[in-house]
Amino acid sequence: MDLSKKSPENIAYMIEQLKEKLKVLNFSVLKPSHFDDELYEELKDIYDLVMKKQSFSPSEMQAIVEELGNLRKK
């Protein structure tokens, strides 16, 4: 998958991968429709960071979730 291109499919893919990796329990919190492609690069940066790490401390998890919340459409 070529994540260098903005597309709704790529956003959906990254969100699904983030939910799996972060083990998000409340799946309704992270929906691809909540994210605008104007912030695609920021979402991709978070995706890249999360995919590189094997585990997360509670404070890292909190920071990631907060950043994802900041990227959501208002």
C-alpha positions in Angstrom: 0.0 0.0 0.0 1.4 3.4 -1.0 0.7 5.6 2.0 2.5 8.6 0.4 -0.7 9.5 -1.4 -3.6 11.2 0.3 -6.8 9.1 -0.1 -9.8 8.0 2.0 -8.6 4.4 1.6 -5.2 5.2 3.0 -6.8 7.1 5.9 -9.0 4.1 6.6 -6.1 1.7 6.4 -3.9 3.7 8.8 -6.8 4.1 11.3 -7.5 0.4 11.3 -3.8 -0.4 11.8 -3.6 2.1 14.6 -6.6 0.6 16.3 -5.0 -2.9 16.1 -1.6 -1.8 17.3 -2.9 0.4 20.1 -5.6 -2.2 21.1 -8.3 0.5 21.1 -11.2 -1.0 23.0 -13.8 1.7 22.0 -13.6 1.4 18.2 -16.2 4.1 17.7 -13.6 6.6 18.9 -11.5 6.1 15.9 -13.3 6.1 12.6 -11.8 7.1 9.3 -14.7 9.5 8.7 -13.5 11.5 11.7 -10.3 12.5 9.9 -9.9 15.1 7.2 -7.3 14.6 4.5 -6.0 18.1 5.2 -4.2 16.6 8.2 -3.1 13.5 6.3 0.6 14.1 6.9 0.1 14.5 10.6 -1.9 11.3 10.7 0.8 9.5 8.7 3.5 10.8 11.1 1.6 9.3 14.1 1.0 6.1 12.1 4.8 5.8 11.3 5.7 6.4 14.9 3.3 3.8 16.3 4.2 1.2 13.7 7.9 1.4 14.6 7.4 0.7 18.3 6.7 -2.6 19.9 5.1 -1.3 23.1 4.0 1.9 24.7 4.1 3.3 28.2 0.9 4.6 29.6 2.1 8.2 29.1 3.0 7.5 25.5 -0.4 5.9 24.9 -2.1 8.9 26.4 -0.1 11.3 24.2 -0.8 9.3 21.1 -4.6 9.3 21.8 -4.5 13.0 22.6 -2.8 13.7 19.3 -5.3 11.6 17.4 -8.1 13.5 19.1 -6.5 16.8 18.0 -6.6 15.6 14.4 -10.3 14.7 14.4 -12.7 16.9 12.5 -14.3 19.5 14.7 
